[in-house]
Every structure is written in C-alpha cells, then in structure tokens.
Amino acid sequence: MRLRLLPQDTSWDFFSRARLWLGISGVLVVVAFISFVVQGLNYGIDFAGGTTIRAESSEPIDVGAYRSALQPLELGDITITEVFDPTFGPDENVVSIAIQAQEGMESVTAETIEEVRTVLQEVAPDIEFTAVESVGPTVSGELIQTAILAVLLAIGAVLIYIWLRFEWQFALGAVLALVHDVVLTLGIFSELQIRFDLAIIAALLTIVGYSLNDTVVVFDRVRENLRRYKSKSLREVMNLSINETLSRTFMTSLTTLLALISLFVLGGDVIRGFVFAMIWGVIVGTYSSIFVASTVLVVLGVKRDWSKESQTPKAGTQIDSEA
Amino acid sequence: MLYIPLWRRILIWAVVAVGLLLALPNLFYSRVEVSNDAAQAIESGLTNEELQAQEGRWPSFLPDGLVNLGLDLRGGAHLLAEVQVEDVYERRMDSLWPEVRDALAAERDTVGFVTREQSEPDVLRVRISEADGVDRALEIVRGLARPVVSLTGAGAMDLAVSADGQVLTVRLSEAEQVALDDRTVRQALEIIRRRIDEVGTREPSIQRQGEDRILIQVPGVGSAQELKDIIGTTAQLTFRPVVQAFAEADTDVGSGEELLPFPSQGDEAYALVEQAPVVSGEDLVDAQPTFDQNNRPAVNFRFNPQGARAFGDYTAANVGAPFAIVLDDEVISAPRINEAIRGGNGIITGDFTVEESTDLAVLLRAGALPAELTFLEERTIGPELGQDSIDAGTVACIVAFAAVMIFMVLSYGLFGVFADIALLINVGLIFGLLSLIGATLTLPGIAGIVLTIGMAVDANVLVFERIREELKSAKGPSRAIAQGYEKALSAIVDANITTFMTAVILFAMGSGPVRGFAITLGLGILTSVFTALFVTRVMIVIWYDRRRPKTIEV
C-alpha cells in the first residue's frame, strides 16, 4: 500500500476559473506592492546600516529597563526585541538590540559598544554580547543595489534560458510567475515587518530557482504533449499536462516543505526569517507555476507547428537519453 | 534495455567512494583538526612527542581535508576596510615639493623665486615670480615625471603638470593614480596579512574586494576591535630631518614643519621636524633586533635601493645633524648622523629595552600601512552562538533527513529506499566536494544543505512518477523503467539548470554567508542530479537483474 497524496488519475480543470485565479493573484500582488510602498520593509543593518548587538543573560529580559538604561547614551533610534526560541535553555534569555547608523560615522566605535555594555551590566550584571555587527552606510547602500541587481539578473537569465529552450510565451509566463512570487514575498515581509536582511535576498533567489523548477517541469510536459496530441486544444493539453505532473509537484513541494519546516522549528532563531521566506516561497511558487505561469500561457496561446520542428530538431528542444 | 556497461558501473561507484572518502574526515572534525594542526607545526620545524602523538590521531593515508566553518559557525571577527588611497597622493605631493623646488631653483634666472601655494591635498601648486619663465618651468617640472610602472599604464608619465598664469599645478596623472591605487591596496593587503600571521591565528581570510577594499575574516578572535588593534590602523613610519630636537609645546612651527611628541624624552618633550620625509617605511625591507657597539639593544634595518639612495644622499649631506624616526606621529628616536649611511643599512639606537627593540623590529618589518583604513563593516560573532547554530543546524538536518526518507519509503516503497540511499550518498558527496575545494560552510550554507535534502529527491520523484505513468500504458517493467529515465531527463535537466543559474548568480554577487549558501545549493544540484541519474539507476538495474520481477510497483 502506497501513500498517495492525490487520487491516481486526476483530470481537474485548472482553467475553468482562470480569470478568478489571475484576479486573486493580481489583487494579492497589488496589495503586496501597496504594503511595500506604504509600510516599507523592516530593513536589517545589512541594508539600513547601523549596529545590532545580540546579548545573552541568565536573568529574564526586561525590555523597558534596557531601553531606559540606554536612553542617556543618545544613540538615536534603538530597537530592543527579546528573542524566543525553543532551542534555548532555561537560563538563556536573548535580546537583540538594534542601533541606527550614527551620523557621520561608518561603523560604530568600540567605545560606544563598551558604553552600551556598561549601562546594560547595571540592569543585568551577567549580560554577555554573543554577537556585534555593524554596517556603515556606504556598504549598506551598495548591498541594496547588488541585491536588486542580483534578483533582476536572475529573472533576466531565466527569461533568456526559457526563451531559448521553449518559446517566448513560455518565458513570459514563467517570468510573470517569478515576479509574482518575488512581489508576494516582499509583500509578506513588509506586512509582517519581518527583518529583511541579506540572507533574505538569498532566499528570494532560491524562491526564483524553486518556482522556476516547478514551472519548467510543467512546461516540459506541455511541450511533449503539444507534439503528441496535435488535435487537442491548448487548454486541454495544458490541463492534461498539469494533471500528469501534479503528483510530482505535490511530492517535491512536500518533501521540500518537510525539510524546511524542520529547519524552521529546530534550526535556531538566527536563520528563522530566511527559512520562513523559503517556506512561503515554496508554497507561492507551487501555486504560481500552475495558476500564473500556465494560465498566462493559455491566455497568450502558443504556436503549434512543433511537428515541423521535430523533423529538424533545434538544439536543445529534444534531448535523448544516453544509456 | 536496462543494461549498464560494467565500466560505467565501476566508474559510478568509484565516484561515490571517492566522494564519501573525502567527506569522511568531517565526521571526526575535532580529531582531524588537531592532527592537521600538529602536522603543520611539525612541518614548520617544531617537533616533540606530544605533536607526534596528536598527528597520529588521524591516519595519514586517509584524506584530511575539512570543510572550513564560516565565522557565523566558528565565531570570530569580520572587518571590511576601505583603503584611503588619497592619503598616498597627498604624501606623494609633499615629497615632490622639495624636488620641484630644487629643480626650479637651479634655473632661478629664468623662473625667479618659487613658493608653494595652499592647495587641495592631492595637488601641488607652485608659484613662480617670473611670468616669462612659465614655459621653462613647465618643461623642468615635466622633466621630473617618470614613466608609470604598470601593465595598463605603459607609456604614460606619472605627473600631469599644467600652468595658470604664474601658478603651476602638478597632480598625479590618471594612469599613475590607477597604478598607485592598485599598489597601495596590494601593499596594505600584504601588511595586514603579515600582521595577522604574526599573531598566529587559524585560517584567516584576507581578500581584496573591488578597487580599494579589503575583507578580513579571522576566526577565533574575540572582537572586531581586537582585530583592528592587531592590524593597527595608523602605523606610519618615516625618517625625517630634524629642525629642533628638543622643543617645547609652544615652540614656533615654521611652514613645512611639524611639532611632534617625543615620549622617550619625557611627557612634555617635543621635537620639531620637517613634514616631508626623507625616506618612509614603504622603502624598508628588513628590520632585526640587535645590539650596538656599546652592547645596548638596538634595531638594525635595511632599505630597498630607492630608499638606500635617498637615505645615503641625505646622510652624506647632513653628517652631525640629527634625524627623526617617526612612528604614528610620534618621534621614537632622534639619533645623530655619525657618518654617511651608504648601502641602505642602518641601526637605530635609543633608550630601548631588549623587548622594546624586538617590538620595534617587528613593527618595522611588518611595515607601516601605506594609507589609513576606514572600516565600513564590522561583525563579531561569539563562539557560543556559532556552536549553538551548528547544534541547531545538525538537529534540523537529521530531522529533515528522517522525515524526507520516511516519506519517500511510504510513497514509493522499495524505490523510495533506493532514493533514500541515494540521498545519503548525496549529502556525503556535498561534504566531500566542500572539503575538496576547501569551501566554507556557513549557517545559510547549512540551510542550503537542508533545502537540497528536500529538493534532491525531486529528480528521483520525476523519474519514479514517469515510470508509474509508463507502467499504466501496460509496458513491461524493464521498458517502463528505461522509458521513465529517458523521458524524465529533459525536465530534470531544464529544471536543474535554471536553479543552478540562480545559484551561480548568488555566488557571483553575494558575499560571506550568502555565498556559502550559493555554494552548497550549487553543489547540491550537481550531486543530486548525479545521484538521481546514475546512482539510483545503477541500484534499480542491479535489483532488477537479480530479481527479474514480472510486475513492479513504484
């Protein structure tokens, strides 16, 4: 007896509500975009500049007392958050202190760190700084540029690759799905105000890669079926292809999610934001490869003269197994 | 149809075996690390029984490459420094001024009196009193220019001279600026490396980043500040003419002169010295602690030919006068020149203890940084936090593994077991490759491995699902398996190439931890495609050949 996530043979119609799905996605993208514009992202020091101190004490953290202790130092905006994690021991109380970039200075001076340590030791004598990170405004500005460039490059590279391997309609569908995923991820980070740092960019690019992986598998089947069923309409072929690959799509998404969820729960708080982005990305990416990428393809239509091509195969449109 | 030639089977298993063997040392991380350190110590000449015993803890016939742990896992300090290359322009202009002055003074009849004008630090402005002499003056100053020493700037001269009325403006030509920037950054890099090596920490990484930046990552250092102290942000060594050796805080300072503290002569002691150095620390090639003829601790030093010439000329012309050795804007000693020092060898005597002379020699040998550093980014990660991350990452990996493996067996039965074995091999191969190329594992890198565990089964899933489909169209098992692999191939290739492209972009554009993630993700894609297309396939074929089942269930 095998575990089956789905019935043996599905023949669901994924496009009967194509407009609805596109509509929902469209609305979500707009909402995410508005949130991004209005609320902005909660930039970590990688992008905003400034200093974060991660401190540990055996005594319970009193955020208010910390705040009033730091007040006289006049360091500008200070954010103090207690960090909770199931992997912490009973006496492990962790707090994260973010200090804004100081006017006219690249990175925070050792004296400032010492001052902070001294005043905090009055509140919690055994406090220890387990990590201190400081990024100057020059670098943070560049990091933003590089990050944006990296995401754009990735999307551009994908556009070209799929265009070469398939047709431009496929490429457009895949890229729209990617943009959809990236915008929704930015949206949720803005909506929940989760700290957005350099690692999240890595997560974004991985989401691009993952979502694409899913889309390409569906498209690959579409290409194969378009050759095989010449009389079927594009919509029928698309539906057939998605149904055929559906069980694989679910299997892979599920195994990936299983791995990510264990990392989310057990992997510690340092990378939790990063893992959250990827979990979100896997879900959105799976959704978008069916409901955005494929729907766009159905709307755009594809030229069907694959038969001509199969006689003179273009490099890359057919790959023969070696063995 | 399912036949795989023997040589290919052997090749596949050989690759797996080599990969796993390379990964093996990582299972005994601390033991191998101790052994490697001992081996290195023995190689560098040290040897004692303890080291021998330590080295023996890991057999020498096994590979001993380890995955480097990133700062976020091991703890340590990270600094991104920007070299203030403009400092060097300024110094060049300061040292050019006497040269220009002397050259023009030789033609006083045509150019008249020469005075230096106030200017931006990176240019030299010179006023001459005879308006008619401008052309001649331009010619003379241009004659001082030398060809640029670099590959790209070949043919260009190092100075750009222009005239505006009676004022000549001298600046470094663009080709020279580029060449000089490059030299300065390389020199700073080398000096930082030497200083960190003198402290003897493990696996420091000191890399040039972009035009004028240096990234310094040193594991095991307590804080970024400690690292900054080691590097020393302003150590600047110069040899300068002394105007007045024993000066007071309120001594009059003439133009081109500077009043500097002289701590060895007392708290309130100062020396008045010229701003333009005769020779600077860049020209120093060696310094050793030694004793002078009266058996007092001293430091012996040697200049490169350029420095030797300048120093020789100066000392010959100034026998009997004192000169100052200035370090970090402090006069450390102002010895009298007893005779011309030719050949570039000299000795610094002062009121040193043996220890002080040794320290000074180290400081001189390590050289002064050619320019100041500004720190753009500083990170300190405590070792406990790193250990916590490793522990959490390990647990997460194991749980992720178990969950995915159980899930695969439940879904695909025996084929799931094959995929699971391949998955184990896959993670082994990732570690093997990481050790082989000496890559650095970071916390996001661990996340990359966990993600790979989830995604690695994808290629297998694609194949198995395809085999299921082929079985539905009532083909025999052998044909279904072969077709499954054949038809899934294009999807596997396309899907993985696109993911691989994003990993490459991440690697190219990311830094530090993100790069670590890109590496494990990229390697994970390679190994997972290999294990899915070859390893599971060999396992399935071997199983099929033995059993010859009439029907199979996937």
Boltz contact constraints between the chains, C-beta under 6 A:
constraints:
  - contact:
      token1: [A, 3]
      token2: [B, 410]
      max_distance: 6.0
  - contact:
      token1: [A, 3]
      token2: [B, 411]
      max_distance: 6.0
  - contact:
      token1: [A, 87]
      token2: [B, 392]
      max_distance: 6.0
  - contact:
      token1: [A, 106]
      token2: [B, 374]
      max_distance: 6.0
  - contact:
      token1: [A, 106]
      token2: [B, 376]
      max_distance: 6.0
  - contact:
      token1: [A, 107]
      token2: [B, 375]
      max_distance: 6.0
  - contact:
      token1: [A, 107]
      token2: [B, 378]
      max_distance: 6.0
  - contact:
      token1: [A, 110]
      token2: [B, 225]
      max_distance: 6.0
  - contact:
      token1: [A, 130]
      token2: [B, 382]
      max_distance: 6.0
  - contact:
      token1: [A, 130]
      token2: [B, 384]
      max_distance: 6.0
  - contact:
      token1: [A, 130]
      token2: [B, 385]
      max_distance: 6.0
  - contact:
      token1: [A, 131]
      token2: [B, 381]
      max_distance: 6.0
  - contact:
      token1: [A, 131]
      token2: [B, 382]
      max_distance: 6.0
  - contact:
      token1: [A, 131]
      token2: [B, 385]
      max_distance: 6.0
  - contact:
      token1: [A, 132]
      token2: [B, 380]
      max_distance: 6.0
  - contact:
      token1: [A, 133]
      token2: [B, 379]
      max_distance: 6.0
  - contact:
      token1: [A, 134]
      token2: [B, 378]
      max_distance: 6.0
  - contact:
      token1: [A, 135]
      token2: [B, 377]
      max_distance: 6.0
  - contact:
      token1: [A, 136]
      token2: [B, 376]
      max_distance: 6.0
  - contact:
      token1: [A, 138]
      token2: [B, 376]
      max_distance: 6.0
  - contact:
      token1: [A, 139]
      token2: [B, 376]
      max_distance: 6.0
  - contact:
      token1: [A, 139]
      token2: [B, 377]
      max_distance: 6.0
  - contact:
      token1: [A, 146]
      token2: [B, 509]
      max_distance: 6.0
  - contact:
      token1: [A, 150]
      token2: [B, 505]
      max_distance: 6.0
  - contact:
      token1: [A, 150]
      token2: [B, 509]
      max_distance: 6.0
  - contact:
      token1: [A, 153]
      token2: [B, 505]
      max_distance: 6.0
  - contact:
      token1: [A, 154]
      token2: [B, 502]
      max_distance: 6.0
  - contact:
      token1: [A, 154]
      token2: [B, 505]
      max_distance: 6.0
  - contact:
      token1: [A, 157]
      token2: [B, 501]
      max_distance: 6.0
  - contact:
      token1: [A, 158]
      token2: [B, 498]
      max_distance: 6.0
  - contact:
      token1: [A, 198]
      token2: [B, 514]
      max_distance: 6.0
  - contact:
      token1: [A, 199]
      token2: [B, 444]
      max_distance: 6.0
  - contact:
      token1: [A, 202]
      token2: [B, 444]
      max_distance: 6.0
  - contact:
      token1: [A, 202]
      token2: [B, 506]
      max_distance: 6.0
  - contact:
      token1: [A, 202]
      token2: [B, 514]
      max_distance: 6.0
  - contact:
      token1: [A, 202]
      token2: [B, 517]
      max_distance: 6.0
  - contact:
      token1: [A, 205]
      token2: [B, 502]
      max_distance: 6.0
  - contact:
      token1: [A, 205]
      token2: [B, 506]
      max_distance: 6.0
  - contact:
      token1: [A, 208]
      token2: [B, 502]
      max_distance: 6.0
  - contact:
      token1: [A, 209]
      token2: [B, 499]
      max_distance: 6.0
  - contact:
      token1: [A, 209]
      token2: [B, 502]
      max_distance: 6.0
  - contact:
      token1: [A, 212]
      token2: [B, 498]
      max_distance: 6.0
  - contact:
      token1: [A, 213]
      token2: [B, 495]
      max_distance: 6.0
  - contact:
      token1: [A, 213]
      token2: [B, 499]
      max_distance: 6.0
  - contact:
      token1: [A, 216]
      token2: [B, 494]
      max_distance: 6.0
  - contact:
      token1: [A, 216]
      token2: [B, 495]
      max_distance: 6.0
  - contact:
      token1: [A, 216]
      token2: [B, 498]
      max_distance: 6.0
  - contact:
      token1: [A, 217]
      token2: [B, 491]
      max_distance: 6.0
  - contact:
      token1: [A, 217]
      token2: [B, 495]
      max_distance: 6.0
  - contact:
      token1: [A, 220]
      token2: [B, 490]
      max_distance: 6.0
  - contact:
      token1: [A, 220]
      token2: [B, 491]
      max_distance: 6.0
  - contact:
      token1: [A, 220]
      token2: [B, 494]
      max_distance: 6.0
  - contact:
      token1: [A, 247]
      token2: [B, 465]
      max_distance: 6.0
  - contact:
      token1: [A, 248]
      token2: [B, 461]
      max_distance: 6.0
  - contact:
      token1: [A, 248]
      token2: [B, 462]
      max_distance: 6.0
  - contact:
      token1: [A, 248]
      token2: [B, 465]
      max_distance: 6.0
  - contact:
      token1: [A, 251]
      token2: [B, 461]
      max_distance: 6.0
  - contact:
      token1: [A, 252]
      token2: [B, 458]
      max_distance: 6.0
  - contact:
      token1: [A, 252]
      token2: [B, 461]
      max_distance: 6.0
  - contact:
      token1: [A, 255]
      token2: [B, 404]
      max_distance: 6.0
  - contact:
      token1: [A, 255]
      token2: [B, 454]
      max_distance: 6.0
  - contact:
      token1: [A, 255]
      token2: [B, 457]
      max_distance: 6.0
  - contact:
      token1: [A, 256]
      token2: [B, 454]
      max_distance: 6.0
  - contact:
      token1: [A, 256]
      token2: [B, 455]
      max_distance: 6.0
  - contact:
      token1: [A, 258]
      token2: [B, 403]
      max_distance: 6.0
  - contact:
      token1: [A, 258]
      token2: [B, 404]
      max_distance: 6.0
  - contact:
      token1: [A, 259]
      token2: [B, 400]
      max_distance: 6.0
  - contact:
      token1: [A, 259]
      token2: [B, 404]
      max_distance: 6.0
  - contact:
      token1: [A, 259]
      token2: [B, 450]
      max_distance: 6.0
  - contact:
      token1: [A, 259]
      token2: [B, 453]
      max_distance: 6.0
  - contact:
      token1: [A, 259]
      token2: [B, 454]
      max_distance: 6.0
  - contact:
      token1: [A, 262]
      token2: [B, 396]
      max_distance: 6.0
  - contact:
      token1: [A, 262]
      token2: [B, 399]
      max_distance: 6.0
  - contact:
      token1: [A, 262]
      token2: [B, 400]
      max_distance: 6.0
  - contact:
      token1: [A, 263]
      token2: [B, 396]
      max_distance: 6.0
  - contact:
      token1: [A, 263]
      token2: [B, 450]
      max_distance: 6.0
  - contact:
      token1: [A, 266]
      token2: [B, 395]
      max_distance: 6.0
  - contact:
      token1: [A, 266]
      token2: [B, 396]
      max_distance: 6.0
  - contact:
      token1: [A, 266]
      token2: [B, 399]
      max_distance: 6.0
  - contact:
      token1: [A, 267]
      token2: [B, 392]
      max_distance: 6.0
  - contact:
      token1: [A, 267]
      token2: [B, 393]
      max_distance: 6.0
  - contact:
      token1: [A, 267]
      token2: [B, 396]
      max_distance: 6.0
  - contact:
      token1: [A, 268]
      token2: [B, 389]
      max_distance: 6.0
  - contact:
      token1: [A, 268]
      token2: [B, 392]
      max_distance: 6.0
  - contact:
      token1: [A, 270]
      token2: [B, 389]
      max_distance: 6.0
  - contact:
      token1: [A, 271]
      token2: [B, 443]
      max_distance: 6.0
  - contact:
      token1: [A, 271]
      token2: [B, 447]
      max_distance: 6.0
  - contact:
      token1: [A, 319]
      token2: [B, 489]
      max_distance: 6.0
  - contact:
      token1: [A, 319]
      token2: [B, 490]
      max_distance: 6.0
  - contact:
      token1: [A, 321]
      token2: [B, 486]
      max_distance: 6.0
  - contact:
      token1: [A, 321]
      token2: [B, 489]
      max_distance: 6.0
